[in-house]
Amino acid sequence: MKEVYHICLSSHDEVLFRSPEDHYAFINLSGIEVYRAEAELLVSAEMSTHWHQGIFSAQPIKYAAGLRMSYTHYFNRKYSRKGKIGENKIFLSKVSGFFHHLVLFNYILRNGLHHGVATTPFGYEYCSSRELFKKELGYYSPPPVYTSRKEMAQFFPRHAEFPDHYALDRNGMLIRERFMELRRVEQYYQTPRNYLFQMNRLTDESWSVEQKRDRTGDPLTLADVERVDENGIVSLLKNEKGKTAGRGLDDLDVCQLIERDFLSGSGGSVYQISRGRKKQIAKSLFYDYHIPERQIRRCLVLRD
């Protein structure tokens, strides 16, 4: 029997996505895995150090493990890296009840806002927030560029199975509406107006009060979804007001900066250079570009 699940994989000491192409590959692999595991992908947000997804599935472990394995294979091959990516365990939790589902969707769709990389939930590119009520809200949907199985095969792993209705955009990324169950999610919000309200409301006690109507257990909180300490929650709630985004480079910018200004022409990745070279790059990033030390360490994979 299919149920709604929240899936999250975190990676605190190295970024999961070093380029836009990594995000495109992750989405493509998500599309392949939902087809393989007979799951339905409802909402998704891919941050630099973690990703969240809400799925409707009878085999959530099969889907989550398959996605992690396939993305690890892609990432390791591209960057000459070894070992599985992310924390040892994937966070997987069943969520029951209409209002619990709605809160879960809200938190995932607002991830870019909570982490301060966008001033609204719609300002973060690597998330499915702009896919809901797209026509009514005036978002442009680019036409498919790759539609034949032969064309799409070059962007997928060898021997990948996928249905005929899949199509890719000009970046070689699966068009989300071709493989995500967006209409199912829209039914929770009912109208574009309510969707905008849910995306812009501040987190408060009313979220918990509404969930009690489900009678399916304790209310789902921001701490449950993000799994951070009290200080982390304070930061997320501060970002929720949309006043802290745009201050400095995000992780993707820093990774692209490293590739362009320090590794270009070397033929290697951050996983192939010496620790001494990493420290040289870190010094330059800190003094010349004023990038925070913690951000430098995860983008350079400079572990203690």
C-alpha atoms as one frame of an Amber mdcrd trajectory, in Angstrom:
protein
   0.000   0.000   0.000   1.364   3.402  -0.994   1.932   6.055   1.676   3.463
   9.521   1.734   7.088   9.612   2.916   9.623  12.306   3.603  13.108  11.425
   2.371  16.218  13.440   3.179  19.923  12.858   2.634  22.374  15.244   4.293
  26.063  15.841   3.676  27.574  18.316   6.124  31.251  18.203   5.196  31.025
  18.258   1.400  28.552  19.604  -1.107  26.289  17.274  -3.056  26.058  19.463
  -6.158  29.109  21.221  -7.566  27.568  22.459 -10.812  24.165  23.008 -12.446
  24.803  19.840 -14.444  24.895  17.882 -11.167  21.415  19.147 -10.358  20.209
  18.151 -13.826  21.677  14.674 -13.399  20.025  14.282  -9.999  16.609  15.165
 -11.421  17.105  12.744 -14.305  18.040   9.967 -11.913  15.018  10.780  -9.749
  12.826  10.285 -12.813  14.443   6.970 -13.595  14.146   5.728 -10.008  10.474
   6.656  -9.540   9.716   4.659 -12.684  11.812   1.698 -11.519  10.373   1.674
  -7.990   6.807   2.469  -9.099   6.823   5.520  -6.847   5.326   8.978  -7.312
   7.525  12.009  -6.696   5.406  14.801  -5.222   7.767  17.602  -4.173  11.530
  18.035  -4.298  14.227  20.487  -3.219  17.932  19.975  -3.848  20.152  22.085
  -1.603  23.943  22.072  -1.646  24.319  19.981   1.519  21.069  17.992   1.487
  18.035  17.104  -0.526  14.422  16.675   0.469  11.706  14.807  -1.365   8.118
  13.922  -0.646   7.068  10.704  -2.353   4.019   8.471  -2.552   5.269   4.906
  -2.554   4.873   1.354  -1.313   8.647   0.820  -1.608  10.275   4.007  -0.277
  13.510   2.276   0.701  13.913   0.830  -2.793  13.444   4.260  -4.310  15.675
   6.163  -1.865  18.503   3.604  -1.945  18.360   3.397  -5.730  18.541   7.177
  -6.114  21.435   7.471  -3.716  23.359   4.673  -5.408  22.824   5.992  -8.925
  23.720   9.571  -7.990  26.800   8.405  -6.073  27.918   6.514  -9.163  27.436
   9.619 -11.306  29.187  11.940  -8.839  32.130   9.619  -8.162  32.722   8.993
 -11.843  32.614  12.682 -12.712  34.891  13.880  -9.911  37.114  10.806  -9.424
  35.731  10.354  -5.961  35.289   7.154  -3.909  32.700   6.011  -1.381  28.998
   6.666  -0.992  27.943  10.250  -0.808  26.230  11.810   2.181  25.612  10.589
   5.721  25.560   6.884   6.469  21.771   6.747   6.730  19.074   8.242   4.579
  16.342   9.836   6.688  12.997   8.230   5.854   9.742   8.951   7.643   6.109
   8.129   6.883   3.783  11.109   7.105   0.048  10.519   7.607  -2.868  12.921
   7.409  -3.941  15.658   5.002  -2.641  18.579   7.053   0.581  16.727   7.909
   1.133  16.211   4.191   0.450  19.873   3.495   2.957  21.017   6.117   5.579
  18.622   4.767   5.062  19.960   1.251   5.249  23.543   2.521   8.547  22.964
   4.296  10.151  21.238   1.313   8.933  23.789  -1.224  10.163  26.650   0.983
  13.637  25.146   1.471  15.477  27.743  -0.590  13.843  30.477   1.476  14.597
  28.782   4.799  18.262  28.376   3.917  18.646  31.959   2.804  19.465  31.405
  -0.858  16.250  33.055  -2.095  13.924  35.813  -0.897  10.799  33.821  -1.795
  10.097  30.092  -2.243   9.925  30.721  -5.989  13.379  32.273  -6.236  15.325
  29.028  -5.856  15.820  27.213  -9.136  16.485  23.679  -7.908  13.097  23.039
  -6.367   9.639  22.131  -7.619   7.916  25.214  -6.128   7.573  26.911  -9.520
   5.978  23.827 -11.050   2.680  24.091  -9.176  -0.134  26.169 -10.721   2.436
  27.209 -13.291  -0.015  28.529 -15.871  -2.098  30.465 -13.350   0.964  32.074
 -11.761   2.494  33.022 -15.101   5.608  30.868 -15.069   7.075  30.025 -18.452
   7.356  26.358 -19.328  10.070  25.840 -21.969   9.243  23.372 -24.724  10.974
  19.981 -24.761  14.167  19.800 -26.792  14.996  16.107 -26.494  12.015  13.823
 -27.028  13.222  10.647 -28.739  14.560   7.753 -26.708  17.828   7.882 -28.652
  18.333  11.560 -27.860  17.490  11.151 -24.193  19.678   8.082 -23.737  22.829
  10.229 -23.845  21.757  11.958 -20.607  20.787   8.787 -18.745  22.831   5.898
 -17.365  23.402   3.029 -19.733  20.470   0.610 -19.947  18.203   2.988 -17.991
  14.519   2.252 -18.433  12.024   5.091 -18.772   8.559   5.649 -20.290   7.879
   7.166 -23.697   6.324  10.368 -22.344   9.576  11.562 -20.722  11.194  14.600
 -22.354  14.219  16.790 -21.612  14.750  20.538 -21.781  17.656  22.316 -23.482
  19.899  21.568 -20.479  19.298  17.846 -20.823  17.188  17.797 -17.655  13.930
  15.918 -17.338  10.976  18.263 -17.488   9.469  17.919 -14.023   5.850  17.855
 -15.142   6.656  14.786 -17.248   7.556  12.628 -14.256   6.374  14.340 -11.065
   2.819  14.017  -9.746   2.225  17.755  -9.627  -1.553  17.576 -10.023  -1.808
  15.419  -6.897   0.038  18.102  -4.931  -2.106  20.887  -6.366  -5.179  19.136
  -4.982  -3.872  19.774  -1.477  -3.675  23.507  -2.143  -6.879  23.592  -4.216
  -6.352  27.077  -5.653  -3.385  29.213  -6.777  -4.415  31.814  -4.205  -4.164
  29.353  -1.322  -0.875  28.073  -2.691   0.558  31.596  -2.593  -0.772  32.003
   0.932   0.872  28.766   2.083   4.182  29.728   0.500   4.203  33.145   2.183
   2.756  32.471   5.644   5.143  32.531   8.574   5.642  29.411  10.642   3.742
  29.685  13.923   1.556  27.679  16.294  -1.295  27.600  13.762   0.651  25.028
  11.746   0.488  22.595  14.678  -3.131  23.397  15.483  -4.201  22.580  11.919
  -2.391  19.236  11.965  -4.210  18.137  15.122  -7.340  17.859  12.991  -5.768
  14.815  11.293  -5.651  12.821  14.528  -2.678  10.909  13.124   0.005  11.761
  15.649   2.162  14.662  16.766   2.321  17.722  14.504   5.181  17.842  12.017
   7.532  20.726  12.827  10.325  22.485  10.996  12.780  20.759  13.334  11.387
  17.359  12.323  11.947  18.098   8.645  15.303  19.859   8.855  16.690  17.918
  11.845  18.754  20.824  13.178  19.252  22.155  16.696  17.496  25.126  18.266
  20.042  27.612  16.917  19.531  26.195  13.452  15.761  26.604  13.720  16.189
  30.228  14.785  18.293  30.835  11.679  15.783  29.117   9.391  12.893  31.129
  10.813  14.869  34.332  10.404  15.506  33.494   6.760  11.801  32.748   6.328
  11.111  36.487   6.344  13.078  36.805   3.091  15.431  39.538   4.248  18.712
  37.617   4.460  19.141  36.146   0.966  21.721  37.342  -1.521  24.473  38.091
   0.950  27.594  36.604  -0.568  28.128  33.597  -2.804  26.200  30.375  -2.330
  27.911  26.972  -2.362  27.276  26.421  -6.052  28.884  29.786  -6.840  31.918
  28.926  -4.712  32.329  25.505  -6.325  32.140  27.079  -9.785  34.673  29.712
  -8.686  37.074  27.001  -7.548  36.694  25.124 -10.831  37.169  28.249 -12.943
  39.926  30.138 -11.114  41.923  27.393  -9.422  41.387  24.074 -11.202  40.801
  25.126 -14.805  43.236  23.348 -17.101  44.520  21.062 -14.348  42.413  18.147
 -15.534  41.516  17.254 -11.969  38.873  17.873  -9.328  38.997  18.897  -5.676
  39.148  15.196  -4.861  42.429  14.794  -6.739  44.487  17.725  -5.504  46.696
  17.565  -2.422  45.716  18.842   0.991  48.468  21.432   0.702  46.985  22.768
  -2.546  43.546  22.855  -0.934  44.921  24.986   1.901  46.453  27.393  -0.630
  43.108  27.727  -2.396  41.313  28.094   0.935  43.602  30.959   1.934  42.891
  32.783  -1.313  39.139  32.238  -1.008  39.174  33.577   2.543  41.350  36.673
   2.047  40.642  37.583  -1.584  36.979  36.624  -1.875  35.927  36.934   1.805
  34.181  33.557   1.802  33.373  32.096   5.251  35.701  29.355   6.470  32.943
  26.784   6.971  31.722  27.259   3.423  35.273  26.996   2.064  35.864  23.733
   3.907  32.785  21.966   2.509  33.299  23.257  -1.037  36.943  22.141  -0.999
  36.155  18.958   0.960  38.801  20.070   3.418  38.125  17.772   6.351  39.939
  17.822   9.701
